[in-house]
Amino acid sequence: MFKGRSIFDIIAAGGITIDILILCSVISIAVIIERMIYYHRRSRLSRVQILGQVHKEIISNKVLNAVGFCKGVDTPVSRVVLAGLNLFGHDEKLIANAMEREITVETIKLERFISIVGSIGGTAVYIGLFGTVIGIMRAFNDIAHAGSGGMDVVTMGIAEALVCTAAGLLVAIPAVLSFNWFTRKIDNFVVDMELAASELVDLICVKQK
């Protein structure tokens, strides 16, 4: 069907729709790579490891050591714990509120840019379909002006138009899969932060009694 035509000729047949999809693909890939690196760096230590070290320092009356440890780890859980440790000795409600606010701040950081991937995943297919419709209309218009061109003209025109649909799928599928993975990853981070906050409050309450 595309015999004698290079991949660049086929892509060029998609017109401006392909250009838009290529731009969407570049943006999507950039965000996916950035978020994966970000999440990896924020998962260096687990909640159990962080709370274990903090528990040991607090029991030994070395709160400042626990604060220094959390500052050096730089994960969402450690930042939440740090917000609580900074108010060590204050009222339990005050400590819990500080950690709750930090959970909100960290969640916003974790969710940064993923809406872009979700939007691209949800619209890329429709952009491709739009390009296909335009391509088919253009193909039939060319046939009408050229007169009878036989099935070869019709087939080639429709095939070129369907390139847009294929491109839309190629952009949308990785974006949707990545968005779903990001959402699940963020949920895990939030659960860990909430559990860490609850455990730290219990630990501080026991220590202050």
Secondary structure, 3 states (H helix, E strand, C coil): CCCCCCHHHHHHHCCHHHHHHHHHHHHHHHHHHHHHHHHHHCCCCCHHHHHHHHHHHHHCCCHHHHHHHHHHHCCHHHHHHHHHHCCCCCCHHHHHHHHHHHHHHHHHHHHCCHHHHHHHHHHHHHHHHHHHHHHHHHHHHHHHHHCCCHHHHHHHHHHHHHHHHHHHHHHHHHHHHHHHHHHHHHHHHHHHHHHHHHHHHHHHHHHHC
